[in-house]
Amino acid sequence: MDTIKNEMNDVVDDIKDFVNVSAELYKLKATEKGAAIASTAIINIILGVFASLVLVFISFAIAFGIAEMTGKIYLGFLIVAGFYALACFIILITKDKWLKSSLVDTIIKSIYSH
C-alpha cells in the first residue's frame, strides 16, 4: 500500500512539475513574442521619423522650386499644402477599404508568426 501511495505522490509531483514547466514555457514564449513586436514597432517608428524628415525636406525643396517658377513664395507652399490636403482627403475616404484591413492583417501576421 505504501508503494502505491509513493507512486501516486510521484505522479502528482510529476504533474505539478509539468504544469509549472508548461506555464514557464508559455511565459517565455509570450515574452519573446512581445519583445519581437516591440522591437519591430521601435524600428518602424524610427524609420517613420526619418521618412518624415525626408518628406519635409523634399516638400520644402518642391515648394521653393514652385515659388521660384511663379515668383511668389507663398504660392509654392500653398500648392504643396494643397497636394497634401488632397492626399489626406483621399486617404480619409478610402481608409476603411484598404488601409485598415492591410494594417489589421499585418498586425495579426506579426502576432502569430513563428
Beta strands, then each sheet from edge to edge (+ up, - down):
end
